């Protein structure tokens, strides 16, 4: 693996032009505050299906793109929010590095959208979530103020780790302009394997291996086969696989990409598709409904036409939560209802960042 020591500045706009772009975005937010106009924040709309619809004036970051700074030897990259994930990953690949949380690209996702949605791919339980790699964020809050948090100094403000707080907030707390992310080297060895087995056997194997120092970087179960991806020391990995009697997985890269980007056949269901986050100790009973498991049993995808309350109750039964990811029936409830205490906390945070409630209002919960 070769890492270039030279700092890379890859943005094609000079700093004056960049400042002009930021001022233009800031003015749109200030005008929205003045006119009490809701704003619908977006990049390329690759995740427009996710969450509730917003009735507001469009604020697009699509054209605010470019890598501002890349330090391969320091393992970080700073980019404008509208920069495509494909462009960033291509740059990182040239230096033998990657975004370890494997953000889904969907059609043409952006780095700002990846942070705003907080969505991670197959490696998430083993290498970390989006928020674990966010070092800094520049944003505009709901008052029209330009703010910077974290970055290379990793400074928290007012008790909040704001960079992480913005991650997964779906644009309800701030317009993300720029992000700085930690990157990691590409593994020296990586291989994928599969074995046909029952769901019970798959859960047993995963739970047994969870307590051992196995270098997983992805796991999945599709109802027939258990899939493993391991990254690390080649002899140790091959020894383990021989003991488990797994077979090599052909076209491994495309398989994991199909899970990451939801192009796998399972995600093409005509039913509502729910994402359930559950403790790995549970073996949920989905009553013959189609499901797909990944993250070592911490995440399940459930295809069902049952009403939202049925799925929310199911998630609670196993001490987890559910989110309606792909809504085929215009369901009004997409996120697990919050407790009274959590809703009150979320409202206080929203008021601190967006007291006028103009930034993606109701995208997650109608109350905020």
C-alpha positions as CSV (number, residue, x, y, z in Angstrom):
1,X,0.0,0.0,0.0
2,X,1.4,3.4,-1.0
3,X,0.4,6.6,0.9
4,X,1.3,9.9,-0.7
5,X,2.8,12.2,1.8
6,X,2.0,15.4,0.0
7,X,-1.1,17.4,1.0
8,X,-3.7,17.4,-1.7
9,X,-5.9,20.4,-2.5
10,X,-8.4,19.3,-5.1
11,X,-11.1,22.0,-5.1
12,X,-11.4,23.8,-8.4
13,X,-12.8,27.0,-6.9
14,X,-10.6,29.6,-5.1
15,X,-11.3,30.7,-1.6
16,X,-13.1,33.9,-2.7
17,X,-15.5,31.9,-4.8
18,X,-16.1,29.4,-2.0
19,X,-16.9,32.3,0.4
20,X,-19.3,33.7,-2.1
21,X,-21.1,30.3,-2.4
22,X,-21.4,30.1,1.4
23,X,-22.7,33.7,1.6
24,X,-25.3,32.8,-1.0
25,X,-26.5,29.8,1.0
26,X,-26.4,31.9,4.2
27,X,-28.6,34.6,2.6
28,X,-31.2,32.0,1.6
29,X,-31.4,30.8,5.2
30,X,-31.6,34.4,6.5
31,X,-34.4,35.2,4.0
32,X,-36.2,32.1,5.2
33,X,-35.9,33.2,8.8
34,X,-37.3,36.6,7.9
35,X,-40.2,35.2,5.9
36,X,-40.8,32.3,8.2
37,X,-40.4,30.0,5.2
38,X,-39.5,26.3,5.6
39,X,-36.5,25.1,3.7
40,X,-36.2,21.6,2.2
41,X,-32.4,20.9,2.3
42,X,-31.0,18.5,-0.3
43,X,-28.0,17.5,-2.3
44,X,-28.7,15.1,-5.2
45,X,-31.9,13.8,-3.6
46,X,-30.5,10.3,-3.5
47,X,-32.2,9.8,-0.1
48,X,-35.4,11.8,-0.8
49,X,-37.3,8.6,0.0
50,X,-36.0,8.5,3.5
51,X,-38.1,10.2,6.2
52,X,-41.1,12.4,5.9
53,X,-41.8,14.7,2.9
54,X,-41.1,18.4,3.4
55,X,-43.2,21.2,2.1
56,X,-40.7,24.0,1.8
57,X,-38.5,26.1,-0.5
58,X,-35.6,24.1,-2.0
59,X,-32.1,24.7,-0.6
60,X,-29.8,22.6,-2.7
61,X,-26.1,21.9,-2.0
62,X,-25.7,20.0,-5.2
63,X,-23.4,22.6,-6.8
64,X,-21.3,23.2,-3.6
65,X,-18.8,20.5,-4.3
66,X,-15.1,19.8,-4.3
67,X,-12.4,18.4,-1.9
68,X,-10.9,21.2,0.1
69,X,-8.0,19.3,1.7
70,X,-6.8,15.8,1.8
71,X,-3.9,14.7,4.1
72,X,-3.2,11.0,3.4
73,X,-0.5,10.8,6.1
74,X,-2.8,12.4,8.7
75,X,-5.7,10.2,7.7
76,X,-8.3,12.9,7.1
77,X,-10.2,14.5,4.2
78,X,-12.2,17.7,4.1
79,X,-14.9,18.2,1.4
80,X,-17.8,20.4,0.6
81,X,-21.2,18.9,1.3
82,X,-22.2,18.4,-2.4
83,X,-19.2,16.4,-3.3
84,X,-20.1,13.0,-4.6
85,X,-19.1,9.9,-2.5
86,X,-17.8,8.3,-5.7
87,X,-15.5,11.2,-6.3
88,X,-14.2,11.1,-2.8
89,X,-13.7,7.3,-2.8
90,X,-11.9,7.4,-6.1
91,X,-9.4,10.0,-4.6
92,X,-8.9,7.8,-1.5
93,X,-8.4,4.7,-3.5
94,X,-5.4,6.3,-5.2
95,X,-3.7,6.5,-1.9
96,X,-4.8,3.1,-0.6
97,X,-7.4,4.5,1.8
98,X,-11.2,4.3,2.3
99,X,-14.2,5.5,4.1
100,X,-14.4,2.7,6.6
101,X,-18.1,3.2,7.5
102,X,-19.1,2.4,3.8
103,X,-21.8,5.0,3.3
104,X,-24.4,3.9,0.8
105,X,-24.1,5.7,-2.5
106,X,-27.6,4.9,-3.8
107,X,-27.9,6.8,-7.1
108,X,-25.3,9.5,-6.7
109,X,-25.0,10.3,-3.0
110,X,-23.0,13.2,-1.5
111,X,-20.7,13.4,1.5
112,X,-23.1,15.9,3.1
113,X,-26.0,13.6,2.6
114,X,-24.0,10.7,4.1
115,X,-23.4,12.7,7.3
116,X,-26.9,14.2,7.5
117,X,-28.5,10.8,7.1
118,X,-26.1,8.9,9.3
119,X,-26.4,5.8,7.2
120,X,-23.5,3.3,7.3
121,X,-22.8,0.1,5.2
122,X,-21.9,-3.5,6.1
123,X,-18.8,-2.6,8.0
124,X,-20.6,-0.4,10.5
125,X,-20.6,-2.8,13.6
126,X,-16.9,-3.7,13.1
127,X,-15.2,-0.5,12.1
128,X,-17.6,2.2,13.3
129,X,-20.6,4.3,12.3
130,X,-20.5,7.6,10.4
131,X,-20.4,9.7,13.6
132,X,-17.3,7.8,14.7
133,X,-15.4,9.2,11.7
134,X,-16.7,12.8,11.7
135,X,-13.9,15.1,12.9
136,X,-15.5,18.4,12.1
137,X,-18.4,20.2,10.4
138,X,-19.0,23.6,9.1
139,X,-22.7,24.5,9.0
140,X,-25.4,27.2,9.0
141,X,-27.9,26.9,11.8
142,X,-31.6,27.9,11.8
143,X,-30.7,31.5,12.8
144,X,-28.5,31.9,9.7
145,X,-25.3,31.8,11.7
146,X,-22.2,30.3,10.1
147,X,-20.6,27.9,12.6
148,X,-17.6,25.5,12.7
149,X,-17.2,22.6,15.1
150,X,-14.5,20.1,15.6
151,X,-12.1,19.8,12.7
152,X,-8.4,19.2,13.6
153,X,-8.8,20.8,17.0
154,X,-11.7,18.5,18.1
155,X,-13.2,21.2,20.3
156,X,-16.7,20.8,21.8
157,X,-19.0,23.8,22.3
158,X,-21.6,24.3,25.1
159,X,-21.3,20.7,26.2
160,X,-22.3,19.2,22.8
161,X,-20.2,17.2,20.5
162,X,-21.9,19.1,17.7
163,X,-20.2,17.4,14.8
164,X,-21.7,14.1,15.9
165,X,-24.9,15.6,17.0
166,X,-25.5,16.8,13.4
167,X,-24.8,13.3,12.1
168,X,-28.1,11.6,11.4
169,X,-30.2,14.7,12.1
170,X,-31.4,14.7,8.5
171,X,-30.8,18.5,8.1
172,X,-33.2,19.4,10.9
173,X,-30.4,21.1,13.0
174,X,-28.2,22.8,10.4
175,X,-27.3,23.1,6.7
176,X,-24.1,21.1,6.5
177,X,-21.6,22.9,4.3
178,X,-18.3,21.1,4.8
179,X,-17.2,17.9,6.6
180,X,-13.9,16.6,7.8
181,X,-13.7,12.8,8.0
182,X,-11.2,10.4,9.3
183,X,-10.1,7.8,6.7
184,X,-8.4,4.4,7.1
185,X,-6.0,2.3,5.1
186,X,-7.4,-0.4,2.8
187,X,-6.9,-3.8,4.5
188,X,-3.9,-5.7,3.4
189,X,-6.0,-8.9,3.1
190,X,-9.7,-9.3,2.7
191,X,-11.8,-12.2,1.7
192,X,-15.5,-13.3,1.8
193,X,-17.1,-16.6,2.4
194,X,-20.5,-18.3,2.6
195,X,-22.2,-21.4,3.9
196,X,-25.8,-22.6,3.5
197,X,-27.6,-23.0,6.9
198,X,-30.7,-22.3,8.9
199,X,-31.3,-19.0,10.6
200,X,-30.9,-20.7,14.0
201,X,-27.4,-22.0,13.0
202,X,-26.4,-18.6,11.6
203,X,-27.3,-16.9,14.8
204,X,-25.5,-19.5,16.9
205,X,-22.3,-19.2,14.8
206,X,-22.4,-15.3,14.9
207,X,-23.0,-15.2,18.7
208,X,-20.2,-17.7,19.4
209,X,-17.7,-15.8,17.2
210,X,-18.8,-12.4,18.6
211,X,-16.8,-13.2,21.8
212,X,-13.7,-14.2,19.9
213,X,-11.1,-11.9,18.2
214,X,-12.4,-12.6,14.7
215,X,-11.5,-9.8,12.2
216,X,-15.0,-9.4,10.7
217,X,-15.7,-6.5,8.4
218,X,-19.2,-7.6,7.3
219,X,-21.7,-10.4,8.0
220,X,-25.1,-11.1,6.4
221,X,-27.8,-13.7,6.2
222,X,-30.3,-13.9,3.4
223,X,-32.6,-16.7,4.6
224,X,-30.4,-19.4,3.1
225,X,-26.8,-18.5,3.4
226,X,-24.6,-16.9,6.0
227,X,-22.0,-14.6,4.5
228,X,-18.8,-13.5,6.2
229,X,-16.2,-10.9,5.1
230,X,-12.9,-10.9,7.1
231,X,-10.1,-8.4,6.9
232,X,-6.7,-8.8,8.4
233,X,-4.1,-11.4,8.9
234,X,-4.4,-13.9,6.0
235,X,-3.2,-17.1,7.7
236,X,-5.4,-16.6,10.7
237,X,-8.4,-15.9,8.5
238,X,-7.8,-19.0,6.3
239,X,-7.4,-21.2,9.4
240,X,-10.7,-20.1,10.8
241,X,-12.5,-20.6,7.5
242,X,-11.1,-24.1,7.2
243,X,-12.4,-24.9,10.7
244,X,-15.9,-23.5,9.9
245,X,-15.9,-25.2,6.5
246,X,-17.1,-22.2,4.6
247,X,-16.7,-21.7,0.8
248,X,-15.2,-18.7,-0.9
249,X,-17.7,-16.2,-2.1
250,X,-17.5,-15.4,-5.8
251,X,-18.0,-11.7,-6.9
252,X,-17.7,-10.7,-3.3
253,X,-17.1,-7.0,-4.0
254,X,-20.4,-6.7,-6.0
255,X,-22.3,-8.7,-3.4
256,X,-21.4,-6.4,-0.5
257,X,-21.9,-3.4,-2.7
258,X,-25.5,-4.7,-3.4
259,X,-26.2,-4.7,0.3
260,X,-24.5,-1.3,0.9
261,X,-26.5,0.4,-2.0
262,X,-29.7,-1.7,-1.7
263,X,-29.4,-3.1,-5.2
264,X,-29.7,-6.7,-3.8
265,X,-32.9,-8.5,-5.0
266,X,-34.3,-8.5,-1.4
267,X,-34.5,-4.7,-1.4
268,X,-36.7,-4.7,-4.5
269,X,-39.7,-5.9,-2.7
270,X,-43.1,-4.3,-3.4
271,X,-43.9,-4.4,0.4
272,X,-42.9,-1.7,2.9
273,X,-39.3,-2.3,3.9
274,X,-38.5,-1.7,7.5
275,X,-35.1,-1.5,9.2
276,X,-35.0,-2.9,12.7
277,X,-32.1,-2.2,15.1
278,X,-32.0,-5.0,17.8
279,X,-29.6,-6.3,20.4
280,X,-27.6,-9.2,18.9
281,X,-28.6,-11.5,21.7
282,X,-32.1,-11.8,20.3
283,X,-33.4,-14.2,17.6
284,X,-36.5,-12.4,16.4
285,X,-39.5,-14.3,15.1
286,X,-40.9,-12.5,12.0
287,X,-43.8,-15.0,11.5
288,X,-42.6,-16.1,8.0
289,X,-42.3,-12.5,6.7
290,X,-39.3,-12.1,4.4
291,X,-36.3,-10.7,6.2
292,X,-32.6,-10.0,5.6
293,X,-30.0,-9.8,8.5
294,X,-26.7,-8.0,8.6
295,X,-24.4,-6.3,11.1
296,X,-24.0,-9.6,12.9
297,X,-27.7,-9.7,13.9
298,X,-27.9,-6.0,15.1
299,X,-29.8,-5.0,12.0
300,X,-32.7,-6.6,10.2
301,X,-34.6,-5.6,7.1
302,X,-38.2,-6.7,7.2
303,X,-40.6,-6.7,4.2
304,X,-44.2,-6.5,5.4
305,X,-47.5,-4.8,4.8
306,X,-48.4,-4.9,8.5
307,X,-49.2,-1.4,9.9
308,X,-46.6,0.7,11.5
309,X,-47.7,0.1,15.1
310,X,-47.3,-3.7,14.6
311,X,-43.7,-3.2,13.5
312,X,-43.0,-0.7,16.3
313,X,-44.4,-3.2,18.9
314,X,-42.3,-6.0,17.4
315,X,-39.2,-3.9,17.7
316,X,-40.0,-3.0,21.3
317,X,-40.6,-6.7,22.1
318,X,-36.9,-7.3,21.3
319,X,-35.7,-4.1,23.0
320,X,-35.0,-2.3,19.7
321,X,-36.4,0.2,17.3
322,X,-37.8,0.3,13.8
323,X,-37.7,2.7,10.9
324,X,-39.7,2.6,7.7
325,X,-37.0,2.9,5.1
326,X,-38.9,2.3,1.9
327,X,-42.5,3.4,2.2
328,X,-44.7,1.8,-0.5
329,X,-48.1,2.8,1.1
330,X,-47.7,6.4,2.2
331,X,-47.4,5.5,5.9
332,X,-47.5,8.5,8.2
333,X,-45.3,7.0,10.9
334,X,-41.8,6.2,9.7
335,X,-39.7,6.4,12.9
336,X,-40.1,4.6,16.2
337,X,-42.1,6.9,18.5
338,X,-40.0,8.7,21.1
339,X,-40.6,8.5,24.8
340,X,-41.9,11.7,26.4
341,X,-38.5,12.4,27.9
342,X,-36.7,11.8,24.7
343,X,-39.1,14.0,22.7
344,X,-38.7,16.8,25.2
345,X,-34.9,16.5,24.8
346,X,-35.1,16.5,21.0
347,X,-37.3,19.6,21.1
348,X,-34.8,21.5,23.3
349,X,-32.0,20.6,20.9
350,X,-34.1,21.7,17.9
351,X,-34.9,25.0,19.6
352,X,-31.2,25.6,20.3
353,X,-30.2,25.1,16.7
354,X,-33.3,26.1,14.8
355,X,-35.7,28.2,17.0
356,X,-37.7,29.3,13.9
357,X,-38.3,25.6,12.8
358,X,-37.4,26.3,9.2
359,X,-34.8,23.5,8.6
360,X,-36.4,20.4,7.2
361,X,-39.3,20.6,9.7
362,X,-41.0,17.3,10.3
363,X,-38.5,15.3,8.3
364,X,-38.0,12.9,11.2
365,X,-40.9,13.6,13.6
366,X,-43.9,15.8,13.0
367,X,-43.5,17.3,16.5
368,X,-40.1,18.6,15.6
